[in-house]
Amino acid sequence: MIEETLKKYYSEIGISEKVYDYCQAIEKKLKSRFDDIDTIAELNQAKVLHAMQETSFAEEHLSGTTGYGYNDIGREKIEEIYARVFKTEDALVRQQITCGTHALYIALSANLRPGDEILSPVGKVYDTLEGVIGIRESKGSLAEFGITYRQVDLLPDGSFDYEGIKKAINEKTRLIEIQRSKGYDTRPTLSVAQIGEVIAFIKSIKPDVICMVDNCYGEFVEDKEPSEVGADMVVGSLIKNPGGGLAPIGGYICGTRECIENCAYRLITPGLGKEVGASLGVTRNIAQGLFLAPTVTAAALKGAIFAANIYESLGFKTVPDGKSERHDIIQAVEFGKPELIQAFCEGIQKAAPVDSHVTPVPWDMPGYDSQVIMAAGAFVSGASIELSADAPMKEPYAVYFQGGLTYPHAKLGIMMSLQKIVEKGLIVW
């Protein structure tokens, strides 16, 4: 009876019986995978709860400050909690950090000086970092301040080129930038274990080098974070995994005391650092979002696995594939044709709680070298932990799906994406 009622609701939303039955059959095979994800979520939930209890987090910490934000006990407590969750000496968690790229820029510019060099051992950095570093000419880039960059590409199988890394490290190498997630690429995402291994290798060659991990999309996916396997800094956005869908803005940097002090001086100003920065009433959202983050991340992971299995069964290449272990929440599907990307994104948008009536179209998004199409009908604008999908309009025409504050919503989004593709006659069953 309940299943028939559910099918009726989906029909009213626009899901055909054929698409519904097809997706239900695939979902039934994923129960054991979903059980494993729930176990990781339970572990991470305990970790976050323990950090809040250990720090005596109290109602008085939920109130905000204005102006300079001196003696903001809530802000200080949030940063203490983040440091405990990520097992680091210190943390900088601020709503003044506007996005993940901003957080990465702060971490890089704060800990590099003219003449220093950045090394990426994972190949090309994410598109928006190209302007930050100066790979793509941009005003105010690190290159303008005499900071250089080099990269070592991953091997064809997605593993590290250890020999190439060893050759690339030199007297100028000051910071290693490790991007955990794939970005707009179809390489495998790095596991925490892989990151730990490459950090140990790099530190054996140059112990004083700073190892920074771009942790975006990877928080709470595994039972450990990169900061637990040797990373000097881990960096991310609060409108992705750790914000739990409630943080309205912000970013975090967790790491060594010296690195975080440098970051605070760069974000605010030398001499003031962490002592100022009003919380403006968002402490409650940031704290509650962190509390919910493990289960929200689990929902997004289930959605990603569901998507991979649906589209893999239809003959498309998925990265990661439907059976692989997960190290971030992003699911890539290589469609090979722009019209398939368009239809997929239309379906994700139609499944949104906000702006479901809007049709996404490609546009010249700042920081990218091609037009990008984005589907994101979110409560927090641009929040990648909410149901969303985006794609650069270029070969191999791969779409990147992520998020879902609840698994049922992520599931609906994937079914609706398939519905749109079917309606446009772009696949034949």
Helices and strands as residue ranges (DSSP letters): H 2-13, H 17-27, G 28-30, H 31-54, G 59-62, H 73-85, E 90-94, H 100-111, E 117-120, H 127-133, G 142-145, E 148-151, H 162-168, E 173-179, H 192-205, E 210-214, G 226-228, E 233-237, G 241-243, E 251-255, H 257-267, G 273-275, H 283-313, E 317-319, E 331-334, H 338-350, E 372-375, E 388-392, E 398-402, H 407-423
